[in-house]
Amino acid sequence: MKPVLLTIGATALAAWLLLRTVTGGAPTPVALVPGTPVPVASGSVAPSTSPTPQADLVVHVVGEVKKPGLVRLPPGSRVSDAIEAAGGLRKGGSSGGLNLARVLVDGEQVDVAHDSATAPPGAGSSGGGVPAGPVNLNTATIDDLDTLPGVGPVMAGRILDWRTQHGRFASVDQLREVSGIGERTFERLSPLVTV
C-alpha cells in the first residue's frame, strides 16, 4: 500500500510543479494606468468614478441691468440666470428681445435692451446704435456688426467665425446658423443686414 501512496503523492507533486511552471507561478499584481477600464464581475459593485467638475461660465451682462459687468455662473446656466446674477432688470429694462431659456456659453455677452429698443424694426428713428443702412454680412468688420442691436463683441466674433468657417453668407437666413442667434434676435436683425 505504501508504494501506491508514494506513487500518488509523487504524481500529484509532479502535476503541481508542471501546472505552476506552465501558468507562470503565483499571480503578480498589475498596476493599472488611471482611466483603464476594469471589467466588473457580475454581482460585484463597480468602483465609483466621480466626473471631472466643469469650470464655471463667465458671462458679460450689459445694458439695462442693475449691476452690469462680469458674472460667474455654474455650467448649464441660462440667460435668465445671468440677468438675475447682474441684479435683475433696471426700471425701463426689457428682456423681451432675449431668449431667457437659452443655455449660456462661456465668454458670451448678454445685452439687455431698454423697452424702446424692443419695438419692431423700423418703428422709430434710426438713432441709438442702429446703423444708418443695412450691414453687409460678407464685408462687415467686428465694429460694423457691433453696431447692430443685441450684437456685442462676442456675438460679432461668432458671426465672423461662421463666415471664416463656411465662406460667404448666401442669404440672410444663414444668420440663424450662428450660435446664440435665436428666432427673436434673427427677427430683430434680419431687416438691418444684407448679403
Secondary structure, 3 states (H helix, E strand, C coil): CHHHHHHHHHHHHHHHHHHHHHHCCCCCCCCCCCCCCCCCCCCCCCCCCCCCCCCCEEEEEEECECCCEEEEECCCCEHHHHHHHCCCECCCEECCCCCCCCECCCCCEEEEEEHHHHCCCCCCCCCCCCCCCCEECCCCCHHHHHCCCCCCHHHHHHHHHHHHHHCCCCCHHHHHHCCCCCHHHHHHHHHHEEC
